[in-house]
Amino acid sequence: MTLLPAPPVGHALRLARDLARHGDRTALLTADGEISYRELATRVEETARRLGPERRLVLLPGANTIGALVVHLAALSAGHTVLLVPGDHPDAVAALTSAYDPDIVIHPEDGDAWRVEERHATSAHTLHPDLALLLSTSGSTGSPKLVRLSYENLQANAESIATYLDIRDTDRAATTLPMHYCYGLSVIHSHLLRGAGLVLTGLSVADACFWDLFRTAGGTALAGVPYTFDLLDRVGFADMELPRLRYVTQAGGRLAPERVAHYAELGQRRGWDLFVMYGQTEATARMAYLPPAMAAEHPTAIGVPVPGGSFRLEPVEEASHGVGELVYTGPNVMLGYAHTPEDLALGRTVDALRTGDLARRTEDGLYEIVGRRSRFLKILGLRVDPQQIEALLERHGLNALCTGDDERVALAVVPLPGWDERRIRRRVADECGLPARAVRVHLLPELPRLATGKPDYQAVRALNRPAEQPPADGDGTPDDLCALYARILDRPDVTPDSSFVSLGGDSLSYVEMSLHLEARLGRLPTNWHTTPLRELEQGARAWHSGRSRRRSVETSVVLRAVAIVCVVGSHIRLFEIRGGAHLLLAVAGFNFARFLLSSDERRERTRRSVRSIGRIAVPTMAWTAFALLISDDYDLSNLFLLHNALWPEVMGTGIHLWFVEALVYILLALTALLAVPAVHRLERRFPYGLPVALAGVGLLTRYELVGLPARAQITDAVTVFWLFALGWAAARSRTVPHRLLVTATALATVPGFFSGEPRRELFVMMGFCLLVWFPTLPSVHRVNQVAGLLAGSSLAIYLTHWQVFPLFDGVSEPLALVVSLLFGIGYASGVNRLVQRVSALRTAGRRAAGNAGGLCRIPRPRPGRTVQRRVSDLTMTRRQGAAWGIPGRSALRRLGLRSTGGS
């Protein structure tokens, strides 16, 4: 077999390139059959050729399938950089695609088929030669903060794991964890390194079909997080006949010492070894392991460093003697973090990994984790360790998660007979020396966990705030921001990993949100709309701790504010600065790309676009109906937004709403166009080229190069579409040549459009240049507030000023301007409140109907099947983790469940 030319040493993953050396040994075992290493190597080589010789950033939705594994290995063997994301989390795929603009996006199709979307023929990024893999840190699905791992990191960690597990070519390990999770990926890499077989499956260990496949394949190895072991207990693992099982590994969180001892002793009786391990994504997967012979006697230890690694303890203030922060060094320590695409060019920025865990070294040379440095709370001047509280309750047989803030401890507890919330609260309060009011207890049938099976502490903290509590001006904590996003975007499913874009935010809610965030957090980053709340809060801390207090404002917001003031002032004839409405069209195209096209999913794009059109059309039609009652300005064609369509050449008062009509027509046409699968794929492949091409089509009507009926040249959707398309192209401009082309096009085509009005043309061109080249402008807080208020109300101001300013025009033109702006702001506020009120009533109605029935439908891993459970028995959604036997995020808020705790 002909292999691809070898990249420079260290710039490809060797274990992925050496597959063929294992010959005809079985590499993959699935429910559909087996694949040899030779065949796997052939598929990897063919896929590598398909990805091309140019080194690029490849976004791959991870899944335990042959197709996903082949793409992953092909990209790493050819020297590409892989951005591995959860394959069952479309929001994460969309958020990271928007944040990092990958050169290639892999789309799963039926079965093991995958479609390669080439977005850039050559990489749009500068990729460091050592950069191999980008992974989200635990619990930050969809976050732009990624761990940068090198080819050496992956190879060294796989070799280290294979060494201490003594992986043999006769071993066959089941993929019991997601591929996109660093622990699950390390299982794959370490076994492929040694020519072992992988039992490739997405089934949960709770599924009888999993065990049928495991026995048939001759499985020798299992890997699990703590929750996996809960499931093993439920399915009777201790009594299963698994004659070839050789070892079981555990990581991904602390397993209770008594359970470590239990499984270690079970393994001794049944003939297999238990390896308790410790790791983090930042260390590629694993840093320590507990030798099986010592597990029963030392169940609280994480063990010794993996081969090639070492630990040291750094002193920590207030820690007891012999306890320090655990710091790890080794060849598997990450290069560093990436927060933006520019960080992909960085080399190593981290030499040692500060784990954040407090540890001690025992007399036997083993390391023990005794606490978490970053989880310490300080309540009423007392230092509280949540992990110690969990251990305290664990000694009483209670499973609990503990977190909190500077005011109170938050506990999620699975109760036992005789333990109510009052007894638990009193026990914890007495132990910590806290008043009972500082401890809040939430009794749940099951503890909330992330898709990886790790504890979901954010969900526990969210329980501390009653769902119906109105949001107040908070301090910028993730929970406070979740409440803000939920209120403004009318989304009950906000989590700290959500971003404005992933929640379907659009340009109409963008300004209001940015104002609130700036007031709470300070200066916002330019990409705040794609940044998860958790990252925004962390950035705000850094801003508040620094010396600088500079403010900035987004150029698109300033342009909307200035344009609407110019539109109204010019109509009143207080001054003559025309062109504002046409500039607003370019800004609308700019925001169309940023918000309505932010998702990779075609149906989600269509849904967002239709919703945005409704938010424009409905308030317009409502106001027009009112105007019909009080004036002769409009007729029924205006009410139904058809005036320009029916009489495009007729001027007069009926033309007043031309801008809204044109915008609605354009959005409807583009929504329909992009709903076509072929066009959708074209846009994803050429995100910049498509709007440029559409702008070229629009210029045919701008220059009257196609035969059209008589039209009002500057107020018709057909003849102004090119401005919208150029704004869209401006948002997609990633390079200086892109921006130069868009700018040159605007500067060449705007002159002559407004015959005999050079100042109008200059105004539009200046605004367009600002939009393309300056994403933000320096500002002060008060200016930001005013600009945001005007920009957020610009549509309402445009609608209403025609009927408002004539009432005051004869008294004072400046007064007419001020009243028109204020009235429009009031109308916008009223519409927003009405929409939120209607939405709240609708949500309450659905909730009441669900509670009346006492049943709730939740999806299961197999398509087309549902199961009903009583609300009292349901605490978790299983949308993301069911296939792995790992429950998803808490569903408490969606179901309207409330805490039983209190002060």
Secondary structure, 3 states (H helix, E strand, C coil): CCCCCCCCCCCCCHHHHCHHHHCCCEEEEECCEEEEHHHHHHHHHHHHHHHCCCCCEEEEEECCCHHHHHHHHHHHHCCCEEEEEECCCHHHHHHHHHHHCCCEEEEECCCCCEEEEECCCCCCCCCCCCEEEEEECCCCCCCCCEEEEEHHHHHHHHHHHHHHHCCCCCCEEECCCCCCCHHHHHHHHHHHHCCCEEECCCCCCCCHHHHHHHHHHCCCEEEECHHHHHHHHHCCHHHCCCCCCCEEEECCCCCCHHHHHHHHHHHHHHCCEEEEEECCHHHCCCCEEECHHHHCCCCCEEEEECCCCEEEEEECCCCCCCCEEEEEECCCCCCEEECCHHHHHCCCCCCCEEEEEEEEECCCCCEEEEEEHHHCEEECCEEECHHHHHHHHHHCCCEEEEEECCCCEEEEEECCCCCCHHHHHHHHHHHHCCCHHHEEEEECCCCCECCCCCECHHHHHHHCCCCCCCCCCCCCCHHHHHHHHHHHHCCCCCCCCCCCCCCCCCHHHHHHHHHHHHHHHCCCCCCHHHCCHHHHHHHHHHHHHCCCCCEEEEHHHHHHHHHHHHHHHHHHCCCCCCCHHHHHHHHHHHHHHHHHCCCCCHHHHHHHHHHHHHHHHHHHHHHHHHHHHHCCCCCHHHHCCCHHHHCCCCCCHHHHHHHHHHHHHHHHHHHHHHCCHHHHHHHHHCCCHHHHHHHHHHHHHHCCCCCCCCCCCCCCHHHHHHHHHHHHHHHCCCCHHHHHHHHHHHHHHCCCCCCCCHHHHHHHHHHHHHHHHCCEEEECHHHHHHHHHHHHCHHHHHHHHHHHCHHHHCCCHHHHHHHHHHHHHHHHHHHHHHHHHHHHHHHHHHHHHHHHHCEEEEECCCCCCEEEEEHHHCCECCCCCHHHCCCCCECHHHHCCCCCCCC
